[in-house]
Amino acid sequence: MNDGKPNWWSRPSTPPEAARIPTPSPAEEGDFPLQAPDPAESAVPEPAAEAPAAPTVDMTKEPAAAEPTPSEPAPAVPAPSEPAPAGAVTAAEPVPAPGTRAAAPVPAAPRPLHEPDEYRTPPYGEPGPWAPAPPVQHPAAPVPPPQAAVPPVPPQGAVPPPQGPVAPHAWGQYDPWGAGPGAVPPPPRKKSRRGLALVGALAFALLTGVIGGGVGAYVERNGGIGTVELPQAEAGSADRAPDSVAGIAAGALPGVVTLHVSGGGSAGTGTGFVLDNRGHILTNNHVVDAAATSGDITVTFSSGETASAKLIGKDTGYDLAVVQVTGVRGLKPLPLGNSDDVRVGDPVVAIGAPFDLSNTVTSGIISAKERPITAGGEKGDGSDISYVDALQTDAPINPGNSGGPLLDGKGRVIGINSAIRAAGGSGEGDGGSGGQAGSIGLGFAIPVNQGKRVAEELINTGKATHPVIGVSLDMQFNGDGARVGDKGKDGTPSVTPDGPAAKAGLRPGDVITKVDGQRVHNGEELIVKIRAHRPGDALALTLTRDGRELTRTVTLGSAQGT
C-alpha cells in the first residue's frame, strides 16, 4: 500500500540514508561557524525520554531479506523527545547486507541544557539556512556502548565520498551559562587540619592579647583589681634606747611646760622646765616680762593639764626668771648637767613650743662654746640688755622655744634656749630685733651652770647678784679690746675707788685684751666673760698701758641685779 505515507513494514535499503545526504558546503566569510563537539564529550550517551518505538523507513526494494522473525523481534530504539541539536549528524544504525562489514554505531548527541531559541538565531537557536537539515533517525539496532566514532562502510562497488580530516570536536549547541556536557566539577578540596590548628592558634593569641591589653589598661588606670591591701610591718616594741632622740624626748617631755603670759597690753608664749617638786619652773625673763607688775601666767603641761603660776624672781642681765605653780601633783623635774663638760659636736635635743606648737622636739649638735652675745635693748637705756657667754647650737630654735631646755645625750639640761640669729635681723633674743624670724640654724642657750646659780638666788632671795670689777668701760672705743673710760657716768670716776679694779692697780685708759688668757675684742665681750663667773672668783686680766703689756689679778665683787 502506497498512499504517500512511509511503509513501516519495509526493510531498510542497502546503502544507508546518511550517505545520500549532501555534504554541507564550507562556511563563507561572515557566517557563524558552529563549534565542533569534543569527541570525549560526544562519547557519553544521553538518556532518552521514554516514547513509543520509532518505525523504520523502507529504503530498499528487498523487503524479504530484513523481515524480522517472530522468535527474534527487532529491538526498537526510542525516539528522542526533542530534536537533535543543530550540527549533530546522526543516523540509524543500518543492518549490513550479507557479505558486507558492519559499520560502527554513531553515539547519540547530548541533550541541550535549555529550550531552543524561538527566534532561531544562531548560535542559540536552530541551524541557520546554510546548515543542512538533520537527517531522519531510523532505529535499526540497540545502541552499543560508547566507543570511538567509525565512518560508515560503503556497499560493495560504491565509491565512498571523499572524507576530510576528522574534526577533534563534534559540533554542538553553545550554552553560555552551562558548564558544558560532560564537565565534571573538581573534587572538593580537603581542608588541612594543620591550617585549621594554625588559624585557631592565631585567633587564641589575638584574643588573649586583646584581653591582656584591656586588663593592663584597667590596672594602670585604676591601680589594680579587687580590694586594696597595703603591706605593713608588724607591731613592734614602743621602747626606744634611752640615749636616742626618741628616748631623750620621752623622758624629758613630762617636765617641760608651755607658758602663756598676758599683761601690760601685751601677750606672749614661751617654754619652761620644772626644777623641783615644789613647783619652781625656770624660763627666760623676756617670756614673763609682760607679767612683771600685774599679769597672768598660765602653765600647760605636756599631759594637757593647766595651772596658774606666779612670778618668783627675774634678772634682766642674765635674761632668767623663775615662776611657781601650786597644787599640782606628779611633777617631773629635769636633771641638770654640767655645761663646762660640753664639747663642740656633742649631740643635743631642744624641746619647746615654737609658734605655740607645744611639745615640739628638734635635735642638733653643739656648734660652739663661750659665744658672747647680747640680747634685749628695746628700752634704749641698756637696762634690759642681757650678756650671755652662750652655747651655740644648730638645733632648730624659733620664737616660742625661749626658756626651754637644751638636753645632752643623756637627757640632762645643759642650757636654756634664749636667742637666735635670724636672717635679715641684727639682734639676738627670741627672733631678734627684726621680729618673728625663723631659724637658720644659729641658736644660743645660756649655760646651765650660770642658770643654776641665778635660779637658786632668785628662789632664795628673789634677786640675783652680778660679778663686777668696778670700772666704767668706753663702749665707743673702736680698737681691739675693752678700754677703761676716762670718766664714769654722771662725771664719776671711771675706776670705782677701793673697788676690785682699783685694788688690782687698773687706771683710766688701760685696754684689757685678755681674761684668763681668752681674747676679748670689745667691752661687751669683757662683760660677758666676767658675768660667766661667780662673785669672789679671781681673774687674770691682760692689759696694755702706754704701749706695754701688763697682767693684773682681780677678785670679782658683787652687785645687785635688776
C-alpha positions in Angstrom: 0.0 0.0 0.0 1.4 3.3 -1.0 -0.6 6.3 -0.2 2.2 8.8 0.2 3.0 7.7 3.8 6.0 5.8 4.9 5.8 2.0 4.8 6.6 0.9 8.3 6.9 -2.8 7.4 9.5 -2.3 4.7 13.2 -3.2 5.1 15.9 -0.7 5.0 17.8 -0.3 1.8 21.3 -1.5 1.5 23.0 1.9 1.2 22.5 4.0 4.4 20.3 7.0 4.3 23.1 9.2 5.7 25.2 8.6 2.6 22.5 10.2 0.4 22.6 13.5 2.5 24.7 16.0 0.7 27.8 17.3 2.5 27.3 20.9 3.6 29.3 23.5 1.8 32.1 25.3 3.7 31.1 28.3 5.6 31.6 31.5 3.8 33.2 34.6 5.4 30.9 36.3 7.7 28.9 33.2 8.6 28.7 31.9 12.1 30.6 28.6 12.2 29.4 26.2 14.8 31.8 24.8 17.3 32.7 21.1 16.7 31.8 19.0 19.7 34.5 17.3 21.7 34.8 13.5 20.9 35.2 12.8 24.5 32.0 14.7 25.3 30.1 13.1 22.4 31.1 9.6 23.6 28.8 9.9 26.6 25.3 8.8 25.7 22.4 11.0 26.7 19.5 9.1 28.2 16.4 9.4 26.0 12.9 10.1 27.2 10.6 7.2 27.2 8.5 7.3 24.0 7.0 4.7 21.6 9.4 3.0 19.3 10.0 4.9 16.1 9.2 3.0 12.9 11.8 2.4 10.3 11.6 3.6 6.8 11.8 1.2 3.9 14.6 2.4 1.7 15.2 -0.7 -0.5 13.5 -3.0 -2.8 14.3 -6.2 -1.0 11.8 -6.5 1.8 12.1 -10.2 2.4 15.7 -10.1 3.5 15.3 -7.9 6.6 11.8 -9.0 7.8 12.1 -10.0 11.5 11.0 -13.4 12.6 8.6 -13.9 15.4 11.3 -15.5 17.6 13.7 -12.6 17.1 11.8 -9.3 17.3 13.8 -6.3 16.2 14.7 -4.1 19.1 13.3 -0.6 18.9 15.4 2.5 19.6 13.4 5.1 21.4 12.9 8.3 19.5 14.3 11.4 21.2 11.7 13.6 22.8 13.4 16.7 21.5 15.0 17.5 18.1 18.7 16.9 17.8 20.9 20.0 18.2 22.0 21.8 15.2 25.1 20.5 13.6 24.9 17.0 15.1 24.8 14.4 12.3 23.2 11.2 13.4 21.6 8.3 11.5 20.0 5.0 12.3 22.4 2.2 12.5 22.0 0.3 9.2 21.8 -3.5 9.0 24.7 -4.7 6.9 23.9 -6.6 3.8 25.1 -10.2 3.5 28.8 -10.2 2.8 29.4 -6.6 3.9 31.1 -5.3 7.1 29.0 -3.8 9.8 29.5 -0.1 10.4 30.3 1.2 13.9 27.4 2.9 15.6 27.4 6.6 16.0 26.9 7.8 19.6 23.8 9.8 20.4 24.1 13.6 20.6 24.0 15.3 24.1 20.7 16.7 25.4 20.6 20.5 25.2 20.6 22.4 28.6 17.7 24.7 27.7 14.9 25.1 25.2 15.8 26.1 21.7 15.6 29.7 20.8 12.2 30.6 19.4 13.7 33.2 17.2 16.0 30.7 15.5 19.1 32.9 16.0 22.5 31.2 15.7 24.3 30.2 17.7 21.5 29.9 20.3 18.7 28.7 18.0 18.3 26.1 15.3 20.8 25.8 12.5 20.9 28.7 10.0 19.9 28.5 6.4 23.5 27.5 5.5 23.5 24.3 7.6 21.9 21.1 6.2 18.8 19.8 7.9 19.4 17.0 10.4 18.8 13.5 8.9 15.9 11.4 9.9 16.9 8.9 12.5 16.0 5.3 11.9 16.0 2.8 14.7 17.9 -0.3 13.5 19.7 -1.9 16.3 20.3 -1.4 20.0 22.7 1.4 20.9 26.1 -0.1 21.7 28.2 1.2 24.5 30.1 4.4 23.7 33.2 4.0 21.6 35.1 5.9 19.0 33.2 7.1 16.0 33.8 5.0 12.8 32.6 6.2 9.5 30.0 4.0 7.7 31.3 1.4 5.3 30.0 1.9 1.7 28.5 -1.1 -0.1 30.5 -3.1 -2.5 31.3 -1.4 -5.7 30.3 2.0 -4.4 32.9 4.7 -4.2 32.8 6.4 -0.8 32.6 10.2 -0.8 35.8 12.0 0.0 36.3 12.4 3.7 38.2 15.3 5.2 40.2 15.0 8.4 38.2 14.1 11.4 37.5 17.1 13.4 38.7 16.9 17.0 35.4 18.1 18.3 31.8 17.5 17.2 29.6 20.5 16.6 27.2 21.1 19.5 24.9 23.8 20.8 26.6 26.6 22.8 25.3 27.3 26.2 26.9 30.4 27.8 25.5 29.6 31.3 26.3 25.9 31.4 29.4 24.1 32.2 29.1 22.1 29.0 28.3 18.5 28.5 30.5 16.0 30.3 32.0 18.7 32.6 32.9 17.1 35.8 33.2 19.5 38.8 36.6 19.4 40.6 36.6 17.4 43.7 36.2 19.4 46.9 39.5 20.5 48.4 40.2 18.9 51.7 40.8 21.4 54.5 44.2 20.9 56.1 44.0 20.2 59.8 47.3 21.9 60.2 46.0 25.1 58.7 42.9 25.0 61.0 45.2 24.5 64.0 47.3 27.4 62.9 44.3 29.6 62.4 42.9 28.6 65.8 46.2 29.4 67.5 46.4 32.8 65.9 42.8 33.6 66.9 43.6 32.4 70.5 46.7 34.6 70.6 44.8 37.6 69.3 42.0 37.1 71.9 44.4 36.7 74.8 46.4 39.8 73.6 43.2 41.9 73.5 42.1 40.7 76.9 45.6 41.2 78.4 45.8 44.7 77.0 42.4 45.5 78.4 43.3 44.2 81.8 46.6 46.0 81.7 45.0 49.3 80.8 42.4 48.9 83.6 45.1 48.0 86.2 47.2 51.0 85.1 44.2 53.4 85.2 42.6 52.1 88.4 45.7 50.8 90.2 44.6 47.2 90.4 41.7 44.8 90.6 39.8 44.0 93.7 40.3 45.2 97.3 43.5 47.1 98.0 45.5 45.7 100.9 48.7 47.5 101.6 51.7 45.8 103.2 52.5 46.9 106.7 55.1 46.0 109.3 54.0 44.1 112.3 53.6 45.9 115.6 56.9 46.2 117.4 58.1 47.4 120.7 57.4 51.0 121.6 60.5 51.2 123.7 63.5 53.2 122.5 67.1 53.4 123.7 67.4 56.0 126.5 70.2 57.8 124.6 68.3 58.1 121.3 66.4 61.2 120.4 63.1 59.4 121.0 64.3 58.1 124.3 65.5 61.5 125.4 62.3 63.2 124.3 60.1 60.6 126.1 61.9 61.1 129.4 62.0 64.9 129.2 58.6 65.9 127.8 56.7 65.4 131.2 59.0 68.0 132.8 58.6 70.7 130.0 55.8 73.2 130.1 54.3 75.9 127.8 53.7 79.4 129.3 51.1 81.8 128.1 51.6 85.3 129.5 49.5 88.4 129.3 49.6 91.8 130.9 50.5 95.4 130.3 48.8 95.4 126.9 51.0 92.6 125.5 51.0 88.8 125.4 53.5 86.1 124.6 54.2 82.4 124.6 57.3 80.7 125.8 58.7 77.5 127.4 60.0 76.5 130.8 61.0 73.3 132.6 60.4 72.0 136.2 63.3 72.5 138.6 61.9 70.7 141.7 58.9 69.1 143.3 57.9 72.4 144.9 56.7 73.7 141.6 59.5 76.0 140.6 59.9 76.5 136.9 62.9 78.2 135.1 62.3 80.3 132.0 63.6 83.5 130.3 63.0 86.9 131.6 61.7 88.2 128.3 59.0 85.5 128.3 57.4 86.7 131.6 58.4 90.4 131.4 54.8 91.4 130.5 53.5 90.0 133.8 56.2 91.6 135.9 53.9 94.0 137.7 50.4 92.7 137.1 49.5 90.0 134.8 48.5 86.4 134.3 50.8 83.4 133.8 49.3 80.1 132.7 51.3 76.9 132.6 50.3 74.0 130.4 52.0 70.6 131.0 52.7 68.0 128.3 49.7 66.0 129.5 47.4 68.9 128.8 46.9 69.8 132.4 47.0 73.6 133.1 47.7 75.6 136.2 48.2 79.3 137.2 51.7 80.4 138.1 53.2 83.4 140.0 56.5 85.2 139.4 59.1 84.4 142.0 62.0 86.5 140.6 63.7 87.7 137.5 67.0 89.1 136.3 67.4 91.2 133.2 71.2 90.9 132.9 71.1 87.1 132.7 67.6 87.0 131.0 66.4 84.5 133.5 63.2 84.2 135.6 61.6 81.7 138.0 57.8 81.1 138.3 56.0 78.7 140.6 52.8 76.6 140.4 50.9 75.2 143.3 48.5 72.3 143.8 50.0 70.2 141.0 50.9 66.6 141.7 53.2 64.3 139.8 55.7 66.9 138.8 58.7 65.6 136.8 61.8 67.8 137.5 64.5 67.6 134.8 68.1 66.6 135.9 70.7 69.3 135.4 74.0 68.6 133.7 77.4 70.4 133.7 77.9 72.9 130.9 81.6 73.0 131.5 81.9 69.4 130.2 80.2 70.1 126.9 82.3 69.8 123.8 81.7 71.1 120.3 80.0 68.4 118.2 78.1 66.8 121.1 74.5 65.9 120.2 71.8 67.9 121.7 67.9 67.9 121.8 65.8 71.1 122.1 62.2 71.0 123.4 59.8 73.9 123.2 56.6 75.5 121.7 57.7 77.3 118.6 54.9 79.5 117.3 52.7 78.0 120.1 53.2 74.4 118.9 53.6 72.7 122.2 55.9 69.7 122.9 58.0 70.3 119.7 61.2 68.3 119.7 64.3 69.2 117.5 67.8 67.9 117.5 71.3 69.0 116.5 74.8 69.5 117.9 76.8 72.0 119.9 78.2 74.3 117.2 80.4 76.5 119.5 81.0 77.3 123.2 81.5 80.6 125.1 79.9 82.6 122.3 79.5 86.1 123.7 76.0 87.5 122.8 73.8 90.3 123.9 70.0 90.4 123.8 67.3 92.8 124.6 68.0 96.6 124.5 64.4 97.5 123.4 64.2 100.1 126.2 67.1 102.1 124.9 68.8 102.8 128.2 70.6 99.5 128.3 68.8 98.3 131.4 67.2 95.4 129.6 70.4 94.2 127.8 71.5 90.7 128.8 75.0 89.4 128.4 75.4 85.7 127.8 78.5 83.5 127.3 76.3 81.2 125.3 76.4 77.7 123.9 75.7 77.8 120.2 73.6 75.0 118.6 72.2 74.2 115.2 69.1 72.5 116.7 66.2 74.5 115.2 65.0 77.1 117.7 62.2 79.5 116.8 60.0 82.1 118.6 58.3 80.2 121.4 61.3 78.0 122.2 62.7 80.6 124.6 63.1 79.3 128.2 63.0 75.6 127.0 65.7 73.1 127.9 68.7 72.1 125.7 69.5 68.5 126.6 72.6 66.4 126.2 72.8 62.8 125.0 71.7 61.6 128.5 68.7 63.8 128.8 70.3 66.2 131.2 69.8 70.0 130.9 73.0 71.8 129.7 71.4 75.1 128.6 68.4 77.3 128.5 67.4 78.2 124.9 67.3 82.0 124.8 68.2 83.6 121.4 68.5 83.0 117.7 70.3 84.9 114.9 67.8 85.4 112.1 68.5 86.3 108.5 67.9 90.0 108.0 68.0 90.7 111.7 70.9 92.0 113.7 69.7 91.4 117.2 69.6 88.3 119.4 66.7 87.2 121.5 63.6 85.3 120.5 63.5 86.4 116.9 65.9 89.3 117.4 65.1 92.9 116.9 63.7 92.0 113.5 60.5 90.4 114.8 59.2 86.9 114.2 62.0 85.5 112.2 62.6 81.8 111.7 65.6 79.6 112.5 68.6 79.5 110.2 70.5 77.1 112.4 72.0 79.7 114.7 70.6 79.2 118.2 72.0 80.2 121.5 71.5 78.9 125.0 72.5 80.2 128.5 74.9 77.6 130.0 73.1 75.7 132.8 75.9 76.3 135.3 75.1 80.0 135.1 71.4 79.4 135.1 71.6 77.2 138.2 73.3 79.9 140.2 70.9 82.6 139.1 67.9 80.3 139.7 69.0 79.5 143.2 69.4 83.2 144.0 66.0 84.0 142.6 64.3 81.3 144.5 66.0 82.1 147.8 66.2 85.9 147.7 64.1 87.0 144.8 67.2 88.7 143.4 70.4 87.7 141.5 73.9 89.1 142.1 76.3 90.0 139.3 80.1 89.8 139.5 81.8 93.1 138.8 85.4 94.6 138.7 84.4 98.2 139.5 85.2 100.1 136.2 83.3 102.1 133.6 84.1 101.0 130.0 84.3 103.2 126.9 81.7 101.5 124.7 82.6 103.8 121.8 86.1 102.5 121.6 86.9 101.2 118.1 90.2 99.5 118.9 90.9 95.9 119.7 90.0 95.2 123.4 87.9 96.8 126.2 89.2 100.3 127.2 88.6 101.7 130.6 86.9 105.1 130.3 88.3 108.5 131.3 85.1 109.4 133.2 82.3 107.4 134.6 78.5 108.0 134.5 77.4 111.5 135.6 81.1 112.5 135.8 82.0 110.0 138.5 85.5 108.3 138.4 85.8 105.5 135.8 87.6 103.3 138.3 85.5 102.8 141.5 87.6 103.8 144.5 88.5 100.9 146.7 86.9 98.6 144.2 88.3 95.3 142.8 89.9 97.0 139.8 91.4 99.8 141.9 92.8 97.3 144.3 94.4 95.4 141.3 96.1 98.7 140.0 93.9 99.4 136.9 93.9 103.0 135.7 91.7 105.0 133.3 92.8 104.5 129.7 94.0 100.9 130.2 93.0 98.5 127.4 92.1 95.0 128.6 92.8 92.4 125.9 92.5 89.0 127.7 90.6 87.4 130.6 92.2 84.3 132.0 94.1 84.0 128.7 91.0 84.3 126.5 91.0 87.2 124.0 88.3 89.9 124.2 87.8 92.4 121.4 85.3 94.9 122.9 83.6 96.0 126.1 80.6 93.6 125.6 82.8 90.6 125.4 84.6 91.7 128.6 81.2 91.9 130.5 80.1 88.5 129.2 83.4 86.9 130.4 83.1 88.5 133.8 79.4 87.5 134.3 80.2 84.0 133.4 81.9 83.7 136.8 80.6 84.0 140.4 81.3 86.9 142.7 84.6 86.3 144.6 86.3 84.4 141.7 89.8 85.7 140.9 90.6 86.6 137.2 93.9 87.3 135.5 93.5 90.4 133.3 96.0 91.1 130.5 96.1 94.9 129.5 98.2 97.4 127.6 99.3 100.7 129.0 101.5 103.2 127.2 102.5 100.5 124.7 103.4 98.0 127.4 101.5 94.7 128.2 100.7 94.1 131.8 98.9 91.4 133.8 96.8 92.1 136.8 94.8 89.7 139.1 91.3 90.9 140.1 88.9 89.4 142.7 85.4 89.8 141.5 83.0 91.9 143.5 79.2 91.6 143.7 76.4 93.9 142.5 72.6 93.5 142.9 70.8 92.7 139.7 67.6 94.1 138.4 
